[in-house]
Structure formats: C-alpha cells, structure tokens
Amino acid sequence: MSDGYARALHPFGLVTDADALLDEIIAGRAETLLDRLRAAERADPARVRFPRFSVSDDATMLHARLRTEAARAPDGVDS
C-alpha cells in the first residue's frame, strides 16, 4: 500500500485504525475507500482542514490472498 492510499487513515480519518483499513480492503471495498479518499481530498483543496504537502497523492493498493498446497482440493483444482 502506498502512503497515498494510507492517507485514508491519516490525516483523513476515513477509517478508525490500521485494522479497519485492512478490513475494508479484505471486504472488497478498496475502490469505494479510494473514492471516499479522493472526495475528501477534493473537499479540502487548500489543505487547511487536513494539512498535507499536496492536494492528492498516488494511491496504490494491492491485496493478494495466497493458498498453500494443503488448501487445494484433492484433484489439484482450487475450490
């Protein structure tokens, strides 16, 4: 996760803590959270309410779920 995406937590407070941020991502709401982040950035273009260096920043997030061989079905095909 880039620092730009993490701004959903600080300074914008769109989630309560790092666990809540991860919960949003795991629940499949990463894009919705990004939309909310961009709206919060646009709502404070002078950067007064939420002091920061730039109006917006890159916001990259990758979530991968890895499975072990033990998690595969007996026929070798993922369930």
FIBATI-217050 format. One record per residue: x, y, z of N, C-alpha, C in turn; residue number from 1; residue in three letters. Coordinates in nm, 4 decimals, decimal comma. Layout:
BEGIN
PT      n.u      n.v      n.w     ca.u     ca.v     ca.w      c.u      c.v      c.w tise palum
PT        X        Y        Z        X        Y        Z        X        Y        Z  NUM   ALA
...
END
This chain:
BEGIN
PT      n.u      n.v      n.w     ca.u     ca.v     ca.w      c.u      c.v      c.w tise palum
PT   0,0845  -0,1163   0,0000   0,0000   0,0000   0,0000   0,0896   0,1234   0,0000    1   MET
PT   0,0560   0,2160  -0,0852   0,1343   0,3395  -0,0889   0,0933   0,4319   0,0252    2   SER
PT   0,1801   0,5270   0,0534   0,1471   0,6243   0,1584   0,0255   0,7067   0,1191    3   ASP
PT   0,0043   0,7255  -0,0102  -0,1123   0,7997  -0,0563  -0,2424   0,7294  -0,0218    4   GLY
PT  -0,2450   0,5975  -0,0381  -0,3645   0,5211  -0,0022  -0,3824   0,5200   0,1493    5   TYR
PT  -0,2734   0,5120   0,2226  -0,2790   0,5107   0,3691  -0,3335   0,6416   0,4255    6   ALA
PT  -0,3373   0,7464   0,3445  -0,3942   0,8731   0,3909  -0,5425   0,8610   0,4228    7   ARG
PT  -0,6054   0,7520   0,3803  -0,7441   0,7288   0,4213  -0,7520   0,7198   0,5735    8   ALA
PT  -0,6461   0,6695   0,6350  -0,6386   0,6622   0,7805  -0,5888   0,7940   0,8391    9   LEU
PT  -0,4741   0,8380   0,7932  -0,4162   0,9621   0,8441  -0,3668   1,0464   0,7273   10   HIS
PT  -0,4131   1,1627   0,7066  -0,4814   1,2501   0,8012  -0,6341   1,2481   0,7941   11   PRO
PT  -0,6928   1,1790   0,6951  -0,8356   1,1968   0,6700  -0,9285   1,1247   0,7674   12   PHE
PT  -0,8826   1,0203   0,8333  -0,9661   0,9530   0,9322  -1,0894   0,8846   0,8743   13   GLY
PT  -1,0791   0,8337   0,7516  -1,1926   0,7648   0,6907  -1,2139   0,6264   0,7502   14   LEU
PT  -1,1135   0,5761   0,8176  -1,1218   0,4520   0,8952  -1,0599   0,4809   1,0315   15   VAL
PT  -1,0937   0,3999   1,1308  -1,0524   0,4308   1,2673  -0,9081   0,3929   1,2994   16   THR
PT  -0,8585   0,2857   1,2355  -0,7222   0,2419   1,2628  -0,6735   0,1527   1,1488   17   ASP
PT  -0,5496   0,1057   1,1595  -0,4909   0,0240   1,0525  -0,5684  -0,1062   1,0326   18   ALA
PT  -0,6212  -0,1639   1,1407  -0,7010  -0,2858   1,1269  -0,8274  -0,2599   1,0466   19   ASP
PT  -0,8917  -0,1474   1,0708  -1,0133  -0,1126   0,9961  -0,9810  -0,0876   0,8493   20   ALA
PT  -0,8650  -0,0289   0,8229  -0,8215  -0,0073   0,6854  -0,8058  -0,1409   0,6142   21   LEU
PT  -0,7389  -0,2342   0,6783  -0,7211  -0,3672   0,6203  -0,8550  -0,4399   0,6060   22   LEU
PT  -0,9436  -0,4235   0,7022  -1,0765  -0,4849   0,6932  -1,1516  -0,4367   0,5697   23   ASP
PT  -1,1432  -0,3078   0,5401  -1,2087  -0,2533   0,4209  -1,1532  -0,3187   0,2944   24   GLU
PT  -1,0233  -0,3334   0,2889  -0,9586  -0,3929   0,1726  -0,9996  -0,5393   0,1578   25   ILE
PT  -0,9917  -0,6150   0,2658  -1,0260  -0,7579   0,2619  -1,1725  -0,7778   0,2240   26   ILE
PT  -1,2581  -0,6881   0,2672  -1,4015  -0,6990   0,2384  -1,4355  -0,6599   0,0946   27   ALA
PT  -1,3345  -0,6196   0,0172  -1,3594  -0,5843  -0,1222  -1,4053  -0,4416  -0,1423   28   GLY
PT  -1,3820  -0,3568  -0,0429  -1,4254  -0,2172  -0,0520  -1,3096  -0,1199  -0,0752   29   ARG
PT  -1,1987  -0,1699  -0,1309  -1,0821  -0,0845  -0,1542  -1,1138   0,0290  -0,2516   30   ALA
PT  -1,1882  -0,0002  -0,3567  -1,2205   0,1033  -0,4555  -1,3153   0,2081  -0,3972   31   GLU
PT  -1,4101   0,1636  -0,3170  -1,5008   0,2575  -0,2507  -1,4238   0,3479  -0,1554   32   THR
PT  -1,3307   0,2894  -0,0819  -1,2489   0,3687   0,0095  -1,1641   0,4691  -0,0687   33   LEU
PT  -1,1117   0,4282  -0,1835  -1,0353   0,5207  -0,2675  -1,1241   0,6352  -0,3158   34   LEU
PT  -1,2469   0,6051  -0,3548  -1,3398   0,7106  -0,3964  -1,3658   0,8080  -0,2818   35   ASP
PT  -1,3825   0,7557  -0,1614  -1,4036   0,8420  -0,0451  -1,2799   0,9265  -0,0158   36   ARG
PT  -1,1621   0,8679  -0,0338  -1,0367   0,9411  -0,0142  -1,0265   1,0560  -0,1130   37   LEU
PT  -1,0535   1,0280  -0,2400  -1,0460   1,1339  -0,3418  -1,1472   1,2449  -0,3143   38   ARG
PT  -1,2652   1,2094  -0,2675  -1,3657   1,3107  -0,2331  -1,3182   1,3968  -0,1166   39   ALA
PT  -1,2568   1,3344  -0,0175  -1,2043   1,4097   0,0975  -1,0924   1,5038   0,0535   40   ALA
PT  -1,0077   1,4586  -0,0367  -0,9002   1,5450  -0,0885  -0,9578   1,6649  -0,1622   41   GLU
PT  -1,0570   1,6389  -0,2484  -1,1186   1,7482  -0,3253  -1,1922   1,8476  -0,2357   42   ARG
PT  -1,2440   1,7987  -0,1231  -1,3184   1,8856  -0,0316  -1,2273   1,9801   0,0469   43   ALA
PT  -1,0971   1,9577   0,0419  -1,0009   2,0410   0,1152  -0,8833   2,0775   0,0237   44   ASP
PT  -0,9111   2,1463  -0,0886  -0,8043   2,1755  -0,1849  -0,6962   2,2694  -0,1313   45   PRO
PT  -0,7303   2,3532  -0,0339  -0,6314   2,4447   0,0237  -0,5454   2,3747   0,1293   46   ALA
PT  -0,5816   2,2503   0,1631  -0,5060   2,1691   0,2582  -0,5025   2,2331   0,3977   47   ARG
PT  -0,6132   2,2967   0,4352  -0,6218   2,3628   0,5650  -0,6805   2,2693   0,6707   48   VAL
PT  -0,7916   2,2070   0,6383  -0,8559   2,1171   0,7352  -0,7688   1,9953   0,7630   49   ARG
PT  -0,7078   1,9413   0,6575  -0,6187   1,8263   0,6687  -0,4828   1,8659   0,6096   50   PHE
PT  -0,3937   1,9253   0,6903  -0,2644   1,9709   0,6391  -0,1845   1,8565   0,5760   51   PRO
PT  -0,1343   1,8841   0,4562  -0,0535   1,7870   0,3820   0,0203   1,8626   0,2739   52   ARG
PT   0,1193   1,7994   0,2121   0,2021   1,8678   0,1125   0,1307   1,8890  -0,0200   53   PHE
PT   0,0475   1,7959  -0,0614  -0,0205   1,8080  -0,1900  -0,1687   1,7779  -0,1739   54   SER
PT  -0,2479   1,8270  -0,2693  -0,3918   1,8036  -0,2630  -0,4201   1,6543  -0,2659   55   VAL
PT  -0,3537   1,5830  -0,3571  -0,3710   1,4379  -0,3648  -0,2349   1,3731  -0,3871   56   SER
PT  -0,2318   1,2444  -0,3701  -0,1082   1,1683  -0,3828  -0,1439   1,0380  -0,4539   57   ASP
PT  -0,0424   0,9711  -0,5063  -0,0692   0,8402  -0,5646  -0,1327   0,7532  -0,4575   58   ASP
PT  -0,2234   0,6680  -0,4978  -0,2925   0,5824  -0,4013  -0,2983   0,4418  -0,4607   59   ALA
PT  -0,1990   0,3636  -0,4263  -0,1873   0,2286  -0,4802  -0,2046   0,1272  -0,3687   60   THR
PT  -0,2807   0,0224  -0,3989  -0,3028  -0,0830  -0,3020  -0,3126  -0,2143  -0,3774   61   MET
PT  -0,2474  -0,3157  -0,3239  -0,2545  -0,4497  -0,3809  -0,2890  -0,5452  -0,2680   62   LEU
PT  -0,3907  -0,6249  -0,2903  -0,4296  -0,7255  -0,1910  -0,4264  -0,8608  -0,2604   63   HIS
PT  -0,3478  -0,9511  -0,2061  -0,3372  -1,0862  -0,2622  -0,3678  -1,1871  -0,1534   64   ALA
PT  -0,4398  -1,2884  -0,1899  -0,4694  -1,3975  -0,0973  -0,3994  -1,5216  -0,1524   65   ARG
PT  -0,3045  -1,5732  -0,0773  -0,2260  -1,6878  -0,1210  -0,2783  -1,8141  -0,0547   66   LEU
PT  -0,2781  -1,9216  -0,1313  -0,3216  -2,0501  -0,0779  -0,2034  -2,1452  -0,0739   67   ARG
PT  -0,2022  -2,2289   0,0249  -0,0995  -2,3318   0,0335  -0,1484  -2,4549  -0,0419   68   THR
PT  -0,0598  -2,5477  -0,0671  -0,0983  -2,6718  -0,1331  -0,2045  -2,7447  -0,0512   69   GLU
PT  -0,1977  -2,7335   0,0803  -0,2939  -2,8012   0,1664  -0,4352  -2,7473   0,1462   70   ALA
PT  -0,4477  -2,6261   0,0968  -0,5789  -2,5662   0,0754  -0,6414  -2,6082  -0,0578   71   ALA
PT  -0,5656  -2,6771  -0,1418  -0,6177  -2,7209  -0,2715  -0,7065  -2,8440  -0,2565   72   ARG
PT  -0,8007  -2,8550  -0,3457  -0,8869  -2,9739  -0,3491  -0,8026  -3,0942  -0,3902   73   ALA
PT  -0,8478  -3,2155  -0,3572  -0,7712  -3,3363  -0,3895  -0,7371  -3,3499  -0,5384   74   PRO
PT  -0,8208  -3,2950  -0,6262  -0,7921  -3,3062  -0,7696  -0,6935  -3,2000  -0,8176   75   ASP
PT  -0,6436  -3,1156  -0,7230  -0,5447  -3,0133  -0,7576  -0,6035  -2,8834  -0,8071   76   GLY
PT  -0,7349  -2,8765  -0,8155  -0,8021  -2,7560  -0,8636  -0,8473  -2,6748  -0,7428   77   VAL
PT  -0,8226  -2,5448  -0,7477  -0,8674  -2,4575  -0,6379  -1,0184  -2,4613  -0,6284   78   ASP
PT  -1,0662  -2,4583  -0,5076  -1,2119  -2,4547  -0,4873  -1,2602  -2,3128  -0,4820   79   SER
END
